[in-house]
């Protein structure tokens, strides 16, 4: 069953997205408010890149000083646009790709999220968490 189940059965939709010219403080707000770790960057429905919460943490000063408030991070985040930090040339899968194929991509490339694209349109996102939840429900 897992070998032939399409990713459309486990993908998240609708997808929270960012635009290339959004500031990183907007991204941080979306990550925290929605309890997510990956956000596709789009132009219309076309995927231009992917931003992960880890990308933001690389720019953060949170680990440098214990008593530092969030104001410094917000200032840094306002200095950059999403397009400056995002991963470009993102690998995508279609909604008909199998869960097995997605699992193989996750293992081979060490990704944790893949945009799901049909006819050049973003239709969903699939993450390692989606895959684990699916497996837990079936075993």
C-alpha positions in Angstrom: 0.0 0.0 0.0 2.8 2.5 0.9 4.5 1.8 -2.4 1.6 3.1 -4.5 -0.1 5.6 -2.2 0.1 9.0 -3.8 1.6 11.9 -1.8 -1.7 13.8 -2.3 -3.0 11.6 0.6 -0.6 13.1 3.1 0.4 16.5 1.8 -0.6 19.7 3.5 -2.9 22.0 1.7 -3.5 24.9 1.5 0.1 26.0 1.7 1.4 28.9 3.7 3.7 30.8 1.3 6.1 33.8 1.2 7.1 36.1 -1.6 10.7 36.8 -2.6 10.6 40.4 -1.4 9.0 39.7 2.0 11.2 40.6 5.0 12.4 37.8 7.2 10.4 39.1 10.2 7.2 38.2 8.2 8.7 34.7 7.7 9.5 34.4 11.4 5.9 35.4 12.3 4.5 32.7 9.9 6.8 30.0 11.2 5.8 30.7 14.9 2.1 31.4 14.4 1.6 28.3 12.3 4.1 25.9 14.1 5.8 25.0 10.8 9.4 24.7 9.7 9.3 25.2 5.9 7.6 27.7 3.7 7.7 27.7 -0.1 8.6 31.0 -1.7 6.3 31.7 -4.7 5.6 34.1 -7.5 1.9 33.6 -8.2 1.6 29.8 -7.9 5.1 29.2 -9.3 7.7 27.9 -6.7 10.8 30.1 -6.7 12.5 28.7 -3.6 12.1 27.3 -0.1 12.8 29.0 3.3 13.3 26.9 6.4 13.2 27.9 10.0 16.9 26.8 10.1 17.7 29.4 7.5 16.4 32.1 9.9 18.3 30.6 12.9 21.6 30.9 11.0 21.0 34.7 11.0 19.8 34.9 14.5 21.7 36.2 17.4 19.6 34.3 19.9 22.4 31.9 20.8 25.0 34.6 21.4 23.5 36.2 24.4 21.1 34.8 26.9 19.5 38.1 28.0 19.1 39.5 24.5 15.5 40.3 23.5 13.9 39.6 20.2 14.5 43.2 19.0 17.9 42.5 17.6 16.7 39.5 15.6 13.8 41.6 14.2 16.3 44.3 13.2 18.5 41.7 11.5 15.5 40.1 9.8 14.3 43.5 8.4 17.7 43.9 6.7 17.2 40.9 4.5 14.7 39.8 2.0 13.5 36.2 1.7 15.2 35.9 -1.7 18.6 36.5 -0.1 18.3 33.6 2.3 16.0 31.0 0.6 17.1 27.9 -1.1 16.8 28.3 -4.8 16.2 25.6 -7.5 14.1 23.5 -5.2 13.3 19.9 -6.1 9.6 19.3 -6.3 7.3 16.3 -6.6 3.8 15.9 -8.2 0.7 15.0 -6.3 0.8 11.6 -8.0 4.3 10.8 -6.8 4.2 7.9 -4.4 5.0 8.2 -0.7 7.8 5.7 -1.3 9.3 8.0 -3.9 9.1 10.9 -1.5 10.7 8.9 1.3 13.5 8.0 -1.1 14.1 11.7 -1.9 14.1 12.7 1.7 16.7 10.0 2.4 18.9 10.7 -0.6 19.0 14.5 -0.3 18.4 15.0 3.4 15.5 17.3 2.7 12.7 17.7 5.3 10.1 19.2 3.0 9.1 19.2 -0.7 6.7 21.4 -2.5 4.1 19.5 -4.4 3.6 20.9 -7.9 1.2 20.0 -10.6 1.3 21.8 -14.0 3.8 24.3 -12.6 1.3 25.2 -9.8 2.0 24.8 -6.1 -0.7 22.5 -4.8 0.7 21.3 -1.5 3.7 20.6 0.7 4.9 17.3 2.1 7.2 17.0 5.1 9.0 14.3 7.0 6.5 14.8 9.7 3.6 14.1 7.3 5.4 10.9 6.3 6.0 9.8 9.9 2.4 10.5 10.9 1.2 8.4 7.9 3.5 5.5 8.9 2.4 5.6 12.5 -1.3 5.4 11.5 -0.6 2.3 9.4 1.7 0.4 11.7 
